Amino acid sequence: MLKPPTYTIHFTLLVIVLLVCFIINICLGSVTISLLDTVQILFGIVSEDSSNSYIIWQYRLPKAITAILVGGGLSLSGLLMQTLFRNPLAGPYVLGISSGASLGAAIIIMGSSLFSGYFAFATFNDISLAIASSIGSFLVLSLVLMVASKIKDTMALLIIGLMFGSITAAVVSVLSYFSKAEKLQQYIFWSFGSLGNLSWLQILIVASCTVIGILLSIMTIKPLNAFLLGENYAKSLGIRLQKSRYLIIIATGLLAGCITAFAGLIAFVGLAVPHITRQLFHTTDHKIQIPAVLCCGAILMLICDTVAQLPGSVSVLPINAITSIFGAPVVIWLLVRKRKMIF
């Protein structure tokens, strides 16, 4: 009897690459800090240059941790959606959750131009923006869950999620049309995505939602594997379809909604990383796929953030653009090299 393949070497290499990318990400930036100084500061050894310690602990370490959480969370939510809908083009945002977050951000940023009397009390800052985005994503998630309780067809749920996204996008377009130029510019900058504006408290919130999303995903490993062969097959195994769909949607909502609220819209990662891990591991088993996408997503996000920093320059490119420019060729190369999509 053939033994199931082990992936110890794969995961060992992934963890090593993750640590290397993490250290490089902290070392490089507008001010280059040597590898030795970086390691010593991370282990609590006082550096001769106190400014290096301040830069690492106040700017670079929070940003690197944010990159790990964002990359891993979006990749996992993309995997959940691709499996639930059995659609390789599904991503973490297909249910309209990101559109809800965008609507919340648009209202708090551009709403004062259209509803000046109602939004005069709202103070625009990072905290209010995150709260508004979270509320928007939560409202859309609640609507999706309500619809999910009424219909049994998963593909219909996908279409309804896309319709929710279209409705919120239309409202954002109306707000954009009536907003002032500086407000519109603020919203566009938010939509570019950013990893460097989070405080330790905000990082803790994102980490908590990510951990809960991961735990919910682990609870649904058996249903996820069954969904790959269709809902009828899953039902024949005794899987409670409605409960499993709820858990998967809630996990995706927590991951994608919280990340979008605090880090903005970040494209490509959730769609592409599950395909990369399937090509690397040659399996669709979610016991392997869940930790694999967490590691690969974190690695990809750290690499993209390092590139976006333009080491040696004070300029920082939009992370949203780098994820697509850097990641798309990787997926194309993998698919062309393997000549077959594993799904």
C-alpha positions in Angstrom: 0.0 0.0 0.0 1.4 3.4 -1.1 2.1 5.8 1.7 0.7 9.4 1.3 3.5 11.8 0.3 5.1 13.9 3.1 5.8 17.5 2.6 8.3 18.1 5.4 11.0 19.3 3.0 8.6 21.6 1.2 7.5 23.3 4.4 11.0 23.5 5.8 12.1 25.3 2.7 9.1 27.6 2.8 9.8 28.5 6.5 13.4 29.2 5.7 12.5 31.4 2.7 9.9 33.2 4.8 12.5 34.0 7.5 15.0 35.2 4.9 12.4 37.4 3.2 11.4 38.8 6.6 14.9 39.8 7.6 15.6 41.3 4.1 12.4 43.3 4.3 13.5 44.8 7.6 17.1 45.4 6.4 16.2 47.3 3.2 14.6 50.7 2.9 15.4 54.3 2.5 18.1 53.7 5.2 19.9 50.4 4.8 20.6 48.6 8.0 23.2 45.8 8.1 22.1 42.3 8.6 24.1 42.0 11.9 22.5 45.1 13.3 19.0 44.0 12.3 19.4 40.6 14.0 20.9 42.2 17.1 18.1 44.7 17.4 15.4 42.1 16.9 17.0 40.0 19.7 17.0 43.0 22.0 20.7 43.9 21.8 21.2 47.6 22.0 22.6 49.1 18.8 25.3 51.7 18.6 23.0 53.8 16.4 19.8 54.4 18.4 18.0 55.6 15.2 18.3 52.1 13.7 16.4 50.6 16.7 13.7 53.2 16.4 13.3 52.6 12.6 13.0 48.9 13.0 10.7 48.8 16.0 8.4 51.7 15.0 8.3 51.3 11.2 9.8 48.3 9.6 8.9 45.5 12.0 5.2 46.5 12.1 5.1 46.7 8.3 6.8 43.3 7.9 4.3 41.7 10.3 1.5 43.4 8.5 2.8 42.0 5.2 2.8 38.5 6.6 -0.8 38.8 8.0 -2.1 40.4 4.8 -0.4 38.0 2.4 -1.4 34.9 4.4 -5.0 36.1 5.1 -5.8 37.1 1.6 -4.3 33.9 0.2 -6.3 31.7 2.5 -9.5 33.5 1.8 -8.9 33.1 -1.9 -8.4 29.4 -1.4 -11.7 29.1 0.4 -13.6 30.9 -2.3 -12.0 28.9 -5.1 -12.9 25.7 -3.4 -16.5 26.7 -2.3 -17.4 27.9 -5.8 -15.1 25.4 -7.7 -13.9 28.3 -9.8 -10.2 29.0 -10.4 -11.0 32.7 -11.0 -12.7 33.2 -7.6 -10.8 35.4 -5.1 -11.3 36.8 -1.6 -13.4 39.6 -3.0 -16.0 37.8 -5.0 -18.7 38.1 -2.3 -18.6 41.9 -2.5 -16.9 42.2 1.0 -14.1 44.4 -0.4 -16.7 46.5 -2.1 -18.4 47.0 1.2 -15.2 48.1 2.8 -14.6 50.5 -0.2 -18.0 52.0 0.3 -17.4 52.6 4.0 -14.1 54.2 3.1 -15.7 56.3 0.4 -18.4 57.5 2.7 -16.0 58.6 5.4 -13.6 60.2 2.9 -15.9 61.6 0.2 -19.2 61.7 1.9 -18.6 65.2 3.4 -18.7 66.6 -0.1 -22.3 65.3 -0.7 -23.6 65.0 2.9 -21.8 67.9 4.6 -24.4 68.4 7.2 -24.5 64.7 8.3 -20.8 64.0 8.2 -19.5 67.2 9.8 -19.1 65.4 13.1 -16.8 62.7 11.5 -13.1 63.3 12.0 -11.1 61.8 9.2 -8.1 59.8 10.4 -6.8 56.2 10.1 -8.9 54.9 12.9 -12.2 56.3 11.6 -11.4 55.1 8.1 -10.7 51.6 9.4 -13.9 51.6 11.5 -16.0 52.8 8.5 -14.4 50.2 6.2 -15.0 47.4 8.8 -18.7 48.4 9.1 -19.1 48.4 5.3 -17.6 45.0 4.9 -19.6 43.6 7.9 -22.9 44.9 6.4 -22.2 43.3 3.1 -21.1 40.0 4.8 -24.4 40.1 6.8 -26.4 40.5 3.6 -24.5 37.6 2.0 -25.2 35.4 5.0 -28.9 36.3 4.9 -29.1 35.4 1.2 -27.1 32.2 1.8 -29.8 31.1 4.3 -32.5 31.5 1.6 -30.8 29.8 -1.4 -29.2 26.4 -1.9 -27.3 27.0 -5.2 -23.7 28.0 -4.5 -23.3 29.5 -8.0 -26.3 31.7 -7.4 -24.6 32.9 -4.3 -21.5 33.8 -6.3 -23.6 35.8 -8.7 -25.5 37.6 -5.9 -22.1 38.4 -4.3 -21.0 40.0 -7.6 -24.2 42.0 -7.7 -23.6 43.3 -4.2 -20.2 44.4 -5.4 -21.7 46.1 -8.4 -24.2 48.0 -6.3 -21.6 49.3 -3.8 -19.3 50.2 -6.7 -22.1 52.2 -8.2 -22.6 54.2 -5.0 -18.9 54.8 -4.8 -18.9 56.1 -8.4 -21.7 58.6 -7.4 -19.7 59.8 -4.4 -16.6 60.2 -6.6 -18.6 62.2 -9.1 -19.7 64.8 -6.5 -16.6 64.8 -4.3 -13.9 67.5 -4.3 -10.6 66.8 -6.0 -8.6 66.5 -2.8 -11.1 64.0 -1.3 -11.1 61.9 -4.4 -7.3 61.9 -4.3 -7.4 60.6 -0.7 -9.8 57.8 -1.7 -7.5 56.8 -4.6 -4.5 56.7 -2.3 -6.4 54.4 0.1 -7.4 52.1 -2.8 -3.7 51.7 -3.7 -3.2 49.8 -0.4 -0.6 50.3 2.3 1.2 48.2 4.8 3.0 50.9 6.7 0.3 52.9 8.4 -0.8 50.4 11.1 -0.2 50.8 14.8 0.5 47.9 17.1 -3.1 47.9 18.3 -4.4 47.8 14.7 -1.9 44.9 13.9 -3.3 43.1 17.0 -6.8 43.4 15.6 -5.8 42.2 12.2 -3.9 39.3 13.8 -6.9 38.3 15.9 -9.2 38.2 12.9 -6.6 36.3 10.9 -6.2 33.7 13.7 -10.0 33.3 14.0 -10.3 32.9 10.2 -7.5 30.3 10.2 -9.2 28.3 13.0 -12.6 28.4 11.1 -10.8 27.2 8.0 -9.2 24.3 9.8 -12.6 23.3 11.1 -13.9 23.1 7.5 -11.0 21.0 6.0 -13.2 17.9 5.5 -16.1 19.9 3.9 -13.6 21.8 1.7 -12.0 18.6 0.4 -15.5 17.2 -0.3 -16.6 20.4 -2.1 -13.9 19.8 -4.7 -15.9 16.8 -6.0 -19.3 18.6 -5.9 -22.0 19.3 -3.4 -23.8 16.0 -4.1 -20.7 14.1 -3.2 -20.2 16.2 -0.1 -23.8 15.5 0.9 -23.3 11.8 0.4 -20.4 12.0 2.9 -22.8 13.5 5.5 -21.4 17.0 5.2 -23.9 19.6 6.4 -23.7 21.9 3.4 -25.5 25.0 4.9 -23.4 25.0 8.0 -20.2 24.5 6.1 -21.0 27.3 3.7 -21.7 29.6 6.6 -18.3 28.8 8.2 -16.4 29.3 5.0 -18.2 32.6 4.2 -17.6 33.9 7.8 -13.9 32.9 7.6 -13.5 34.7 4.3 -15.4 37.7 5.6 -13.2 38.0 8.6 -10.0 37.6 6.7 -10.8 39.8 3.6 -12.9 42.3 5.4 -10.5 43.1 8.2 -7.5 43.2 6.0 -9.2 45.5 3.4 -10.4 47.8 6.2 -6.9 48.3 7.7 -4.6 47.8 4.7 -6.8 48.9 1.7 -7.5 47.1 -1.5 -4.7 44.7 -2.4 -5.2 42.8 -5.6 -3.9 39.6 -7.1 -2.5 37.8 -4.0 -5.7 36.0 -3.0 -6.4 34.9 -6.6 -2.9 33.8 -7.5 -1.3 32.2 -4.5 -3.6 29.2 -4.3 -2.6 28.4 -7.9 1.1 28.7 -7.0 0.8 26.4 -4.1 -1.1 23.8 -6.1 1.6 23.8 -8.7 4.4 23.5 -6.1 2.7 20.8 -3.9 0.8 18.9 -6.5 -2.1 18.3 -4.2 -5.6 19.8 -3.6 -5.8 18.4 0.0 -6.6 21.3 2.3 -4.6 19.8 5.1 -1.6 20.7 3.0 -3.0 23.7 1.1 -4.0 25.8 4.1 -0.6 26.0 5.7 1.0 26.2 2.2 -1.0 29.3 1.1 -0.4 31.0 4.4 3.4 30.6 3.9 3.4 31.4 0.2 1.1 34.4 0.6 3.3 35.8 3.4 6.5 35.3 1.3 5.0 36.9 -1.8 3.7 39.9 0.2 7.1 40.4 1.8 8.9 40.3 -1.5 6.4 42.7 -3.1 6.7 45.1 -0.1 10.5 45.0 -0.4 10.4 45.9 -4.1 7.8 48.6 -3.4 10.1 50.3 -0.9 12.7 51.0 -3.6 15.7 50.3 -1.3 18.0 53.3 -1.1 15.2 55.7 -2.1 12.7 57.7 0.0 10.0 56.9 -2.6 7.5 54.0 -2.0 5.5 52.5 -4.8 1.8 51.5 -4.4 1.8 47.9 -3.0 -1.3 47.1 -5.0 0.5 47.7 -8.3 3.6 45.7 -7.3 1.6 42.6 -6.3 0.2 42.4 -9.8 3.3 43.4 -11.7 5.5 41.0 -9.8 3.1 38.1 -9.2 1.3 37.7 -12.5 4.5 36.6 -14.5 5.2 34.0 -11.7 1.8 32.4 -12.2 2.1 32.5 -16.0 5.5 30.9 -15.8 4.3 28.1 -13.5 1.2 27.3 -15.6 3.3 27.3 -18.8 6.0 25.2 -17.2 3.5 22.6 -15.8 1.2 22.8 -18.9 -1.7 21.9 -16.7 -3.8 23.6 -14.1 -4.3 21.6 -10.9 -7.7 22.1 -9.5 
